[in-house]
Structures are given as structure tokens and as C-alpha cells.
Amino acid sequence: MCVCACASPSYKYLPNLVCEIAESVDGSGDMTSQLWKALSRRRIEENEEGKGELARVLGLFDLTALGVGATLGLGVYVLAGSVAKDTAGPAVCISFLIAAVASTFAGMCYAEFASRVPKAGSAYVYSYVTVGEFVAFVIGWNLILEYVIGTASVARGLSNYIDVLIGNVIGNTMRSLMPINVTFLSQYPDFFAFGMVMLLVALLCVGVRESSILNNVFTVVNLTTIAIVIIAGSIKANPSNWSIASENIPDTVMNGGTGGFMPFGVGGVMIGAAKCFYGFVGFDAVATTGEEAKNPQRHIPQAIVLSLIIIFVAYFSISTVLTMMLPYYAQNADAPFPHAFDEIGWPAIKWIVNIGAIFALCTSLLGSMFPLPRVLYAMASDGIIFKILSKVHPKTMTPIYGTMLSGLLIGFMTLIFNLQQLIDMMSIGTLLAYTIVAICVLVLRYQKEKNSAALSTSNYQLTLVDLFKELFNLHNQKVPTELSNKIANISIALLCIIICIIAYLISKMGTQLIAGDVTISVILVILVIALFLNITAIGRQPMQKIEQLSFKVPLVPLIPCLSIFTNIYLMLQLDVFTWIRFAVWLLIGFCIYGFYGITHSEQGKRNKADDDKLQQKYVEKFRILITYP
């Protein structure tokens, strides 16, 4: 019987079936393999555009206004004056230019991601669909930090601005009644800022359309105010304020630098750029509206580019006019424009600007908080943070619990931290998120397509000559293969390491380099040569064909590499306490993901169900072949 069965034609399929079953369960007992599989699993999109619970009501104007409103606030009315006074001097306009370039690189990477995946959740969703779950969680967790700290800092800045106008009544009263004597916290709890955040929470819970209309009105008022400042300030501009000699700086000035256009040197300009980068944070709010935009694949990239152009022109013009109206050392760090127009004797313009500035800061407050519930909604829907945050109210169609939790967290931050601490904390999280986005763009461009018919070269034995040819694609391969994908991924990893070392040397050992330290100079030259060879190797690898995208980052891999370098360099300008606070935030996030997200992931559940079905199918085939030879 057995001989006859084995001789049966059905049994010739058994070896192949056994191999398929083995492949389907391969690594199931290996904890390291299973952990890697969980961390790198990707969310599978099922052509659900238009299927979400959020209302699609935002057009190109709404999205551009959201990006401008979220960004063009505290940076204009507070940041320009404080950076000019203490960090960069008149060269604050150059600091804004450097920050704008870094933001533009990041903006282009965001725009390509938005074209690939028009879903709610910004770079979090983009990376989840295209790269993997753990990278997506890190980006999402940093975006939460960005929006929480961003909204808290605007609320605190608005409170400071109003306080200056009324003679510091709020600050003096709270310092006397409830002082906080902790060096790394605020001097007093700011209940006015807390109240503003609670009002904003109530507004956002009403609905997207209503919030968007109010944001559009406030943004128009904001741009009008900025135009008034630029025109009025230009009339009183004095170019000699950009070339004040050191001997002409009053003795009462505690920190006047060396005078001139760059009184604090190139280092001051770069540190200023790291702080000015805060002024551009917010354009990515546009990228969180993938399920509320009418035409996300087209309008989101356009809105990102348009908002960045408007924001840069405003910042550059404002900082130029401000430092020409008044010497940099005479600026007021908390409310520079009221002080400047007081000094030149134009009180009427001062009050026009004050009213516009309050509206503008309210707009920035709204725009800063608007994306946060959407990111929480996206992450909670995927099960990698607590599911209750994904609940959408049936009438307002807004993520109600996510909005309320966001408000409480932001309100808590406004109570215990001051403005400068908030700005530094937000910058580091945002810069890391932008860096990961740029890395993801590189990885995706050189990724082997799933249905590609290109020959697999994973088992191909390479000589040194063959390896060199493959490394720089001297065969002119046009379609990504497994080998080209591996070469690109390894090169990208090395690229990031080399960039970190170069940025550290330039940032922390710039004095020795300028002094002509031979050892550091030789190391830097070797690293720069290695960097260029690495970029060349990446650029020579075949890329995916993605003609269907409405926006693609140009000059890949150059622009993503510039984005990575600029972001890492700016991160290194921030102080050690900022890094410590950031490390604590990441640790909290990893605990949430490790103890909750990795086991409650919806994609993980789907993958497990698919694996179970596949194995059941193979077992059934095996049973049939054995039973009916």
C-alpha cells in the first residue's frame, strides 16, 4: 500500500509542499527573528482613500493657510528679537536663511511622502507604510513632542507678549504668589497660558471646518500685520546699525559681542540658526491632513512648498527691518516690535502691530495644536499607542479624546517650563524626525520593487573587482535588485555615521580647525572624501520608477543628504540639558511601545492572522495529498 502510494503522481508535489511550509514558518522559534519581524512590519494599505472617518473639507488655500498659520507666529514676533540680541546680532537674517534651507530640504522630503501615502498622520503614516513600524513609532513619538512643545511654547510666548504690554503684571504677581525655585523649570506657573490652551481645545473639539475658517481669518490678519511692520520699519531703517563698531557699544550692555554684522561670529550665526529653525516648525502640519484634504496627493505637496516660501520671505524681511530699526543689543527679547516702535516714536504703529501680533499668535497656537490629535488618532488606530485616542466624535467628526488629552498635556507643559526651554526641546525632536524622513526617502528610492522581475543576486559570489563594479553600478543596471538594495542600505547607514562624525568635528572642534590643527584637519579631509564616495555609490544604484507621484524630491541623493547633514549639525548646537530631556522623552515612548504597542499593533494582528491562514492552507494541502494519493 505504501509503495503504491509513494509511486502515486500526487506525491511528487510533496517535496515542494514541504519546502513551502518550512519557508512559511521559518524563524518562528527564533526570538531575535520574530522581534525584527515585528519592528520592521509595514502597514498594508488597501486603497482606502476616502474611506476614513475624518471629513474631507480642506482645499489648497486652507492647507496653505494652515501651514503659514502654524508656523508664522512666535518666530516673527518674539524669536527674531531674542536671537538678534543674544546670539547672532544683525546676522539673524542669515540664521533664518540657513534654517529656511534646512526646512526646505525637509519640506521636499515630506512632500514626496505625502504624494506616496495620502493618509492622516504625517510622516508617521508615510514611514509605517513604506519603511517599518518601529521607525514609524519613533517619528510619530517625536511629532507628538513637536506639537505638544510647539503649542505650549506659543501659549507661553503669547502670555509673555501680553504681559509685557500690561507692564509685567502677570509675571510679577505669580512670582510673588507661587514661585517655582527649580533651575530647569519656569519661575512661576503660567495659568493665563493654561487657560488659552483650554479654550483652544474647546474650539478644536467643535470641528475641522469651523477651526479652518477661523485659522484663515487670523492668517490674513497676521500677514497684513507683517506687511505693515515691513513697510513702516523700512521707512525708519538705518543700515549703519549693521556695522556698529565695538567701541560704540554702550558699557551698560552685558553681552554685545564684537560689533559689526556678525558680533558673535559664525558660531553665533549657526547657534542662531538652530534656534531660528523653531520658527519654521509647523509646515509639516499640512502633512497631517491626508484624510481631510480634498485632493491630498496634489494639494499637500503644493501647500508645503507655498507655505515655506511665504514663511521665509516674512522672516527674512522682518529680521532685516528689525535690526536696521534698532541696534541688535537694544532689542527687547520678549516683545521686540512694541519696544522698537516705542524707541522710534511711532506709538500708533506699535498698537496696530500689537493687536495683529496677538491675532497672529492665536493663529500660531491653533495651527500648532491642530495636527497633534491627528497624529494621536493615526497611531492609536494602528494600536501602537492606546486605542481610546482613535475615537472620533460622531457629530463633530474630530478625534475628541486625542484632542482633550493633547490639551491637558500641553497645559501641563505651559505651567512648568519657560519659553526658551520649550523651544530647545521642540527643536531637537523635530530635527530628528526630519532626519529620519530624509533617510526614509533615500531608502525608498533604492528599494527593490515587490513585483520586480530583476534577477536576485543574493547568492551570487562576488570577487573584489565584481564588488567594485556593483558598488558603483558600472554595469549600468536600470532596475533595483536585492544586491543593489543591500548596497544602497549599507551605504545610507555609513553615510549617517560619517555625517554625524563630520558634524561633530565642525561643531565642537571648529576652533582647532581654524587654528590649523593638522590631525583634526587630516581626519576631516579623509571623512569628507569618504562621504563623497559614499554619496556617489548611493547615486549610482538603480532607482525605483515612480512617475505616478505628483511630487518627487529632485537631485536624489544630494538633497536628502544635505537635509540629514543640516539637521544633525543643528541638533549638535543644542545644550546637554536639552539632550537629557529628549532622552527621557524617548525612554517613555520606548516603554509604551515595548509594553503595549508591539503586542496591540493592528498590523501585527493582521500579519499573524495571515500567517495562521497560510499555514492552515499548507497543512490542509498536505493532509489531502496524504489521504488521497
SEGUVEX-238800 format. One record per atom (N, C-alpha, C): residue in one letter; x, y, z. Coordinates in steps of 0.2 Angstrom, whole numbers, plus 5000, padded with zeros to 4 digits. Each point is the difference from the previous one (the first is absolute). Layout:
<pts>
AXYZ...
</pts>
This chain:
<pts>
M500449945000M499650065000M500450065000C500650005004C500450065001C500450014993V500249944997V500450014994V499550034995C499449975000C499650034994C499850075002A500050025006A499850075001A500650054998C500649975002C500650054999C500150004992A499849954997A500150004992A499450044997S499550025004S499550044997S500350074998P499750024994P500250074998P499950065005S499549995005S499950065004S500650015005Y500449955001Y500550015005Y500650034997K500050014993K500650044998K500050075002Y499450035002Y499950075003Y500250005007L500149955003L500250005007L500650045002P500649994996P500650045002P499950075000N499750034994N499850074999N499650025006L499549965002L499550025005L500350015007V500549955001V500450005006V500450075001C500350014994C500450065000C499650075001E499450004997E499650065001E499850015007I499849945003I499850005008I500650025004A500649984998A500650025004A500150074999E500050034994E500150074999E499550045004S499349985000S499550045003S500150005008V500349955003V500150005007V500750025002D500450024995D500850015001D500150055005G500449995006G500150045005G499550015005S499549965000S499450015005S500349995007G500549965001G500249985007G500650055002D500350044995D500550045001D499850075003M500150025006M499750065003M500350064997T500750004998T500350064997T499650014993S499949944996S499750014994S499350035000Q499649975005Q499350025001Q500050085003L500550025004L500050075002L500150044994W500549984996W500250044994W499450014995K499649944999K499550004996K499450055003A499950005006A499550045003A500250084999L500750015001L500250075000L500050034993S500149954995S500050034993S499449984996R499549985003R499349994996R499850064998R499750004994R499750064997R499250005000R499750055000R499350015000R499849994993I499549954998I499849994994I499450044998E500150044995E499450054998E499649964995E499350015001E499649964996E499550054996N500450054997N499650054996N499450035003E500250025006E499450035004E499950075000E500350044995E499950074999E499350025000G499850045004G499350025000G499649965005K500349955003K499649955004K500050025007G500550055002G500150015007G499450045003E500050015007E499550035004E500050075000L500650034998L500150075000L499750044994A499750065001A499750034994A500550044995R499949994994R500450024995R499750074998V500350065003V499750064999V500550064998L500749985000L500550055000L500350004993G500050064997G500350014993G500750035000L500350024995L500750024999L500050075005F499650044999F500050065004F500049995008D499649955002D499949985007D500749975002L500249964996L500749965002L500550055001T500150054995T500550055000T500050045006A499450025001A499850055006A500249965006L499849945001L500249965006L500849995001G500349994994G500850005001G500350075002V499750054997V500350075002V499750015007G499449995001G499850025007G500349965006A500249944998A500349955005A500750035001T500350034995T500750015001T500250085001L499650044997L500250075000L499750045006G500349995006G499750035006G500550025005L500249965004L500550015005L500750024997G500249974995G500650014996G500050074998V499550034998V500050074997V500050055006Y499549995005Y499950055005Y500450005006V500449945001V500449995006V500749984998L500149954996L500649964999L500550054996A499850044995A500550044997A500350055004G499750035005G500350055005G500549965005S499849955002S500449965005S500649974998V500049974993V500649984997V500450054998A499850064998A500450064998A500450025006K499650015005K500350035006K500649965003D499949935001D500449965004D500449954996T499949994994T500349944997T500350024993A499750044996A500350014993A500050074998G499850055003G500050074998G499650014994P500250054996P499750014993P500049944996A500549955001A500049944995A499449955002V499550025004V499549965001V499649994994C500050044995C499749994993C500449944997I500649995001I500449954997I499849935004S499950015006S499849945004S499349984998F499650044998F499349984997F500149974994L500550034996L500149974993L500249935000I500549985005I500349935001I499449965002A499650025005A499449965003A499549994994A499950054996A499649994994A500249954995V500750004999V500249954995V499949935003A500249995007A499949935003A499349985000S499550055001S499349995000S499849984993T500250034995T499949994993T500149934998F500749985002F500249934998F499549955004A499850015006A499549965003A499450004997G499750064998G499450014997G499949964994M500550004996M500049964994M499949925001C500449985005C499949935002C499349995003Y499750045004Y499349995002Y499650004994A500150054995A499550004994A500049944996E500649964999E500049944997E499749955004F500050005006F499749955004F499250015000A499850065000A499350024999A499749974994S500450014995S499849974993S499949935000R500549965004R500049935000R499449975004V499850045006V499549975004V499650065003P499450014996P499650055002P499549985006K500349995006K499649985006K500250055006A499550005005A500150045006A500649975004G500450055003G500549985004G500750024998S500150044995S500650034998S500549944999A500750025001A500549964999A500049935004Y499650005005Y499949935003Y499749954996V499450024997V499749954995V500449994994Y500350054997Y500549994994Y500549955002S500350005005S500649965002S499749935002Y499449995003Y499749945002Y499849964994V499850034995V499849974993V500649984996T500550045001T500649994995T500649975003V500150015007V500749985003V499949955005G499650015005G499949955005G499750035007E499749965004E499650025006E500450045005F500649975002F500450035005F500350074998V500250014994V500250074997V499450045000A499449984998A499450045000A499950025007F500049965005F499950025007F500550055003V500649994998V500550065002V499850064997I499850004994I499850074996I499450025004G499549965001G499450025002G500150035007W500449975004W500150025007W500350075000N500550014996N500350064999N499650064998L499549984995L499550054998L499550025006I499949955004I499650025006I500350055004L500749995001L500450045004L500050074996E500150004994E500050064996E499450055001Y499449964999Y499450045001Y499850025007V500149955005V499950025007V500450065002I500750004999I500450055002I499950064996G499849994993G499950064996G499450045002T499549975002T499450035002T500150035007A500349975004A500250035007A500450064999S500550004996S500550054999S499650064997V499549994996V499750064997V499550035005A499749955004A499650035006A500450045005R500649975001R500450045005R500250074997G500249994993G500250074997G499550055000L499449974998L499450055000L499950035007S500049965005S500050035007S500550055002N500649984998N500650055001N499950074996Y499749994994Y499950064996Y499550055003I499449975002I499550045003I500250025007D500449965003D500350035007D500450064999V500450004995V500550064999V499550064998L499549994996L499650064999L499650035006I499949965005I499650025006I500550015006G500650014998G500550015005G500249955005N500049944997N500349945004N499649985006V499350025000V499649995006V499949925001I499949964995I499949935001I500649975003G500650014997G500649975002G500250025008N500050075001N500150025007N499649975005T499350004998T499549975005T500149935002M500149964994M500149935001M500749985003R500550044999R500649995003R500050015008S499650055002S499950015007S499649955003L499449984997L499649955003L500249934999M500249984995M500249924999M500650004996P500650015003P500650004997P500249924999I500449994995I500349934999I500750015000N500349975005N500850015001N500449944998V499949984994V500349954997V500450024994T500649994999T500450034995T499849984993F499849944999F499849984993F499250004998L499750045005L499350014999L499850084999S499450014999S499850074999S500050045007Q500150065000Q500050045007Q499350005003Y499549994996Y499350005003Y499549964995P499549975003P499549974996P499650054996D499949994993D499750054996D499249984999F499650025004F499349985000F499650034994F500350064998F499750044994F500149964994A500649974999A500149964994A499649935001F500049985006F499649935001F499350024997G499750055002G499350024998G499950014993M500550034996M500050004993M500049934997V500449965002V500049934998V499349975000M499750005006M499349975001M499550034996L500050064998L499650034995L500149984993L500649994999L500249974993L499749935000V500149965005V499749935000V499350004998A499650045004A499350014999A499850014992L500450054997L499950024993L500249944996L500549965001L500249954995L499549945001C499749995006C499549955001C499350024996V499950064998V499450024996V500049974993G500650004997G500049974993G500650034996V500249974994V500550024996V499850064996R499450004997R499850054996R500050075003E499750005006E500050065004E500750035002S500449955002S500750025002S500450024994S499949974994S500350034994S499850074998I499450015001I499750074998I500450055005L500049995006L500350055005L500750004999N500349954998N500850004998N500150044994N499650004995N500150044994N499950075001V499550025004V499950075002V500650035004F500249965005F500650025004F500650004996T500149964995T500650004996T500050064995V499550024998V500050064996V500150065004V499850015006V500150055005V500850005001N500349945001N500749995002N500450034994L499949984994L500450024994L499950084999T499450025001T499950085000T500450035005T500149985006T500450035005T500750004998I500249944998I500749994998I500250054994A499550014995A500150054995A500150075003I499650025005I500050065003I500750015003V500249955004V500750015003V500550014995I500049964995I500650014995I500050074997I499450024998I499950074997I500250055004A499750005006A500250055005A500750005003G500249945001G500749995002G500550024995S499949994993S500450024995S500150085000I499550035001I500050085000I500650025005K500049975006K500450025006K500749955000A500149964995A500649965000A500650044999N500549985004N500750034999N500549954999P500349994994P500549954999P500650005004S500250065003S500650015004S499949955006N499449985002N499949965006N500349934999W500249984993W500349944999W500750005000S500350065002S500850015000S500250045006I499749995005I500250035007I500649985002A500550045001A500749985003A499949985007S500549965002S500049985007S500150055005E500450054998E500150065005E499350045001N499650004995N499350045001N499549965003I500149945002I499549965004I500050035008P499450025002P500050035007P500349955005D500350035005D500349965006D499549965004T499350035000T499549965003T499849944997V500249994994V499849934997V500449955002M499749955003M500449945003M500349954995N499649994994N500249954995N500050034993G500550044998G499950044994G500449974994G500549955002G500449974995G500550054998T500249994993T500550044997T499850064996G499350004999G499750054996G500049984992G499850044996G500049984993G499449964998F500049974994F499449964998F500049935003M500549975002M500149945004M500350015007P499750035004P500350025007P500249945004F499749944999F500149945003F500349954996G500350024994G500449954996G499549954996V500449964996V499649954996V499649955005G500449985005G499749965005G499350025003G500050075001G499450035002G499450004995V500250004994V499550004994V499749935000M500549955001M499749934999M499649985006I500250025006I499649995006I499350034999G500050064998G499450044998G499649964995A500349974995A499649964995A499749945003A500349975005A499749955004A499450025004K500050065002K499450035004K499550034995C500250034994C499650024995C499649944997F500349955000F499749944997F499349995003Y499950025006Y499449995004Y499550044996G500250064997G499550044997G499749974994F500349954997F499749964994F499749945002V500049985006V499649945002V499350015000G499649964996G499350015000G499849994993F500450014994F499849984994F499849934999D500349965004D499849934999D499349985003A499750055003A499250005002A499649984994V500250034994V499649994994V500049924998A500649975002A500149934998A499549955004T499750035006T499649965004T499349994998T499850044995T499350014998T499849954994G500449954999G499949954994G499349984999E499649995006E499349984999E499550055001E500350075000E499550055000E500150054994A500549994996A500150044994A499649974995K499750044995K499649984995K500449964995N500650034998N500549964995N500750005003P500149955005P500650005004P500649994996Q500049964995Q500649984996Q500350074996R499550044998R500250064996R500150065005H499550015004H500050065004H500550005006I500149955003I500550005006I500750024998P500349974995P500750024998P500050074998Q499450034996Q500050074998Q500050045006A499649985005A499950055006A500650005004I500449945000I500650015004I500550044997V500150004993V500550044997V499750085000L499450014999L499750075001L500150035006S499949965006S500050035006S500750015002L500549964998L500750015002L500350064996I499850024994I500250064997I499750065003I499450005002I499750065004I500350015006I500149945004I500350015007I500750034999F500549974995F500650035000F500150074998V499650024995V500050074998V499850055006A499549975004A499850045006A500550015005Y500349945002Y500650005005Y500650044998F500249994994F500650044998F499850075000S499550024997S499850085000S499950035007I499749965004I499950025007I500650015004S500549955000S500650005003S500450064997T500050014994T500450054997T499850075002V499350015000V499850075002V500150015007L499949955004L500050015008L500750025002T500549974997T500750015002T500350074997M499650024994M500250074998M499750055003M499449995003M499650055004M500450025007L500349945003L500250015006L500749965001P500550025003P500649965001P499849935003Y500449954998Y499849935003Y500050005007Y500550035004Y500150005007Y499450045004A499650044996A499550045003A499349964999Q500049944997Q499449974999Q499649975007N499450005000N499649975005N499949924999A500249965004A500049924998A499349985000D499550035004D499449975001D499450034995A500150074999A499550034996A500450054996P500449984994P500550054997P499650054996F499449994997F499750054996F499750065004P499649985005P499850065004P500650045003H500549975002H500650045002H500350044995A500149974994A500350044994A499650064998F499449994999F499550054998F500050065006D500049985006D500150055005D500650045000E500649964998E500650045000E500050054994I499749984994I500050054995I499550055000G499550005005G499550055001G499449994996W499849944998W499449984996W499549965005P499750035005P499649965004P499349974996A499850044995A499449974997A500149944996I500650004997I500249934996I500149955005K500350025006K500149955005K499449965002W499450045001W499449975002W499749964995I500150024994I499749964994I500449935000V500650015000V500449945000V499949955006N499850035006N499949965006N499349964999I499550044997I499449964999I500149954995G500350014995G500249954994G500449945003A500550025004A500449955003A499649955005I499550025004I499649965004I499649954996F499750034994F499649964995F500549954997A500650024998A500549954997A500249955005L500150015006L500249955005L499449955001C499450035000C499449965001C500049954994T500150024994T500049964994T500649955001S500650025002S500549955001S499849955005L499750025005L499849955005L499549954998L499550024995L499549964997L500449954995G500450034996G500449964995G500549955004S500250025005S500549955004S499749945003M499450015002M499649955004M499649964995F499850024994F499649974995F500249934998P500749994999P500249944997P500049945006L500150025006L500249965005L499449945001P499450025001P499549955000P500049954994R500250034994R500049954994R500549955001V500650025002V500549955001V499949955005L499750025006L499749965005L499549954997Y499650034996Y499449964997Y500349944996A500550024996A500349954995A500449955004M500450025005M500449955004M499549955004A499550035003A499549965004A499649964995S499850024994S499749954996S500449944998D500650015000D500549954998D500149955006G499850025006G500149965006G500750015003I500450054998I500750005003I500050055006I499550045001I499950035006I499249995002F499850025005F499449985003F499450024996K499649944998K499450004995K499550065001I499950025007I499450045001I500250074997L500650024998L500250064997L499750004993S499849954997S499850004993S499250014999K499750015006K499350015000K499850064997V499650004994V499750064997V499350025002H499950065002H499350025002H499550004994P499549975000P499549994995P499750064997K500050065004K499750064997K500550054998T500550015003T500650054998T500549974996M500049935000M500549964995M500750025002T500150015006T500750025003T500249945005P500749995000P500249955005P500050035007I499449995004I499950045006I500449995006Y500249935001Y500449985006Y500750024998G500250004994G500750024998G500150075001T499550044998T500050075001T500050025008M499649975004M500050025007M500649985003L500349944999L500649985003L500650054998S500050014993S500550054998S500050075004G499450025001G499950075003G500349995008L499849955003L500349995007L500749995000L500349974995L500749995000L500450074999I499750034995I500350074998I499950055006G499450005003G499950045006G500549995005F500149945002F500549985005F500750034998M500249994994M500650034997M500150075001T499450044999T500050075000T500150025008L499849965004L500050025007L500749995003I500449954998I500749995003I500650024996F499950014994F500750024996F499950074997N500650035000N500050074997N500150004992L500050054997L500050004993L500649974997Q500650025002Q500649984997Q500149935001Q499849975005Q500149935001Q499549964995L499450034999L499649964996L500250014993I500350054998I500250014993I500649954998D500549995005D500549954999D499849935000M499549995004M499749935000M499749984994M499650054997M499749984994M500450004994S500550045000S500550004994S500349934999I500349975006I500349944999I499649944998G499450005002G499549944998G499850014993T499950064998T499850024993T500649984995L500650025002L500649994996L500149924999L499949975005L500149924999L499549974996A499350035001A499549974995A500250024993Y500250064999Y500250024993Y500549964997T500549985004T500649964998T499749934998I499649975004I499849934998I499650014994V499650054999V499650014994V500450004994A500650045000A500550004995A500349934998I500249975006I500349934999I499449954997C499450015002C499549954997C499950024992V500150064998V499950024993V500649964996L500650005003L500549974997L499949924999V499849975006V499949935000V499549984995L499450044999L499549984996L500250014993R500450054998R500250014993R500449944997Y500449975004Y500449944998Y499849935002Q499350005003Q499749945002Q499949964994K500149935000K499849954995K499250005000E499750014994E499349995000E499749935001K499450005003K499849935002K499949964994N499750024995N499849964994N500650014995S500650025002S500550014995S500249934997A500249994994A500249944997A500750004999A500450055003A500750005000A500349945004L500649984997L500349945003L500250015007S499949955004S500250005007S500849985000T500450045003T500749995000T500249995008S499649985004S500249995007S500549945001N500049954996N500449955000N500650004995Y500150054997Y500550014995Y500750015003Q500549974999Q500650005003Q500450064996L500250055004L500350064997L500850005001T500450014995T500750025001T500050075002L500650035002L500250075001L499850044994V500249984994V499950044994V499250004999D499749945001D499250004999D499750055005L500250005006L499850045005L500050074999F500650024997F500150074999F499650024994K499949964995K499550014995K499350015002E499849965005E499350005002E499950065005L500650025004L499950055004L499950074997F500350014994F499950064996F499649994994N499749944999N499549984995N500350014993L500649984999L500350004994L499749964994H499549965002H499749964995H499450044997N499850065003N499550044999N499349965001Q499949975005Q499449965001Q499450055001K499549994997K499450055000K499549995006V499949935001V499549985005V500349985007P499750025005P500349985007P500049935001T500549975002T500149935002T500149995008E500049945002E500149995007E500750025002L500549994995L500750035002L500050075000S499850034995S500050085000S499650035006N499549965002N499650035006N500449995006K500449955001K500449995005K500650055000I500350014994I500550055000I499850075002A499450024997A499750065002A499950015007N499749955003N499850005008N500650015004I500649964998I500650005004I500350074999S500050024994S500350074999S499650055003I499450005001I499650055003I500250005008A500049945003A500249995007A500750035001L500549994996L500750035000L499950074999L499650024996L500050084998L499850035007C499549975003C499750045007C500650005005I500449945000I500550005005I500550054999I500250014993I500650054998I499750075001I499450014999I499750075000I500050025008C499849955004C500050025007C500750025003I500649964997I500650015003I500350074997I499850014993I500250074997I499750065004A499349995001A499750055003A500250025007Y500249945004Y500350015006Y500750045000L500449984996L500650034999L500050074998I499550024996I499950074998I499750045005S499549975004S499750035005S500450015007K500349955002K500450005006K500750025000M500349994994M500750014999M500250054995G499550054999G500150054995G500650045001T500150025007T500650045002T500649974998Q500149945001Q500649964998Q500150004993L499549994996L500050004993L500350074997I499750055003I500250074997I500750015002A500249985006A500750015002A500549964996G499749954996G500549964996G500249935003D499649975004D500249945003D500149954995V500649974999V500149964994V499649935001T500049975006T499749945001T499350004998I499650055003I499350004999I499950024993S500450044997S499950024993S500049944995V500649965001V500149944996V499449955001I499749995007I499549965001I499350024996L499950075000L499550034997L500049994992V500650014997V500149994993V499849934998I500349955004I499949934999I499249985000L499750035005L499349995001L499650034994V500250064998V499650034995V500149964993I500649984999I500149964994I499649935000A499949975006A499649945001A499350024999L499850065002L499350025000L499850014992F500450034996F499950014993F500049934997L500449955001L500049944997L499449965002N499850015006N499449975002N499450024997I499950074999I499550034996I500049984993T500649994997T500049984993T499849935000A500249955004A499849935000A499250005001I499750045004I499350005001I499650024993G500350064998G499750034993G500149964994R500549955000R500149964994R499549945000Q499749985006Q499549945000Q499450024997P499749954996P499450014997P499450025005M499650044997M499450025004M499349984998Q499550005004Q499449984999Q499750054994K499549974996K499750044996K499350035003I500050065001I499450035004I499750064996E499949994994E499750064996E499450025002Q499649965003Q499350015002Q499950055006L500650025004L499950045005L500050074998S499550045004S499950074998S500650055002F500549975004F500650045002F500549955002K500650014997K500649965002K500650055002V500349985005V500650045002V500550004994P500250064998P500550004995P500749995002L500549984996L500750005001L500149955006V499749945000V500149945005V500749974997P500449995005P500050005007P500350065003L500150054996L500450065003L499550045005I499450014998I499650055005I499849965006P499849935000P499949975006P500750005005C500549994997C500750005003C500150075003L499950054997L500050075003L499650015005S499449975000S499550015005S500249965006I500349945000I500249965005I500650045004F500550034996F500650035002F499750075004T499650044997T499850065003T499649985007N499649965000N499649985006N500449985005I500549954999I500449985005I500550055003Y500250044995Y500550065003Y499650055004L499450014998L499650055005L499849965006M499949945000M499949965007M500650015004L500650004998L500650005004L500150075003Q499650054997Q500150075003Q499650015007L499549955001L499650005006L500449985006D499850025006D500449995006D499849935003V500549985005V499949935002V499449995004F499750055003F499449995004F499449984995T500050034994T499549994995T500149924998W500649984999W500149934998W499749955006I500150025006I499849965006I499250005000R499750054999R499350005000R499749964995F500450014994F499749964994F500149935001A500649985003A500149935001A499549975005V499750045005V499549975004V499450004997W499850044995W499450004996W500049934996L500649994996L500149944996L499949945005L500350005006L499949945004L499349985002I499650065001I499349995002I499649974994G500250024994G499749974994G500249934998F500649985001F500249934999F499749965005C499850025006C499749965005C499349994998I499650054997I499349994998I500049954994Y500550014996Y500049964994Y500249925002G500550005004G500249935002G499549965004F499650045005F499549965004F499350004997Y499950054995Y499350004998Y500049994992G500350054997G499950004992G500249944997I500649975001I500249944996I499649945001T499650005005T499549945001T499350024997H499850065000H499350034999H500050024992S500650004997S500050034993S499549964995E499550044997E499549984996E500449964994Q500550034997Q500449964995Q500349945002G500250005006G500349945003G499449945000K499450025002K499549955001K499849984993R500050044995R499849984993R500649964997N500650015002N500549964998N500049935003K499850005006K500049935003K499449964998A499450044998A499449964997A500249974993D500450054996D500249974994D500449945000D500550005005D500549955001D499649935002D499550015004D499649945003D499649974994K499750054996K499649974994K500549974995L500650034999L500549974995L500249935002Q500249995007Q500249945002Q499449955000Q499450025002Q499449965000Q499949974993K500150054995K499949984993K500549944998Y500750015002Y500549954998Y499849935004V499850015006V499949945004V499449964996E499550044998E499449974997E500249964993K500550044996K500249974994K500449935002F500450005005F500449955002F499649945002R499450015004R499649955002R499649974994I499850044995I499749984994I500449954996L500750024999L500449964996L500249935004I500050005007I500149945003I499449965000T499450035001T499449965000T499849974994Y500150044994Y499749984994Y500650004995P500449955000P500650004996P499849984993
</pts>
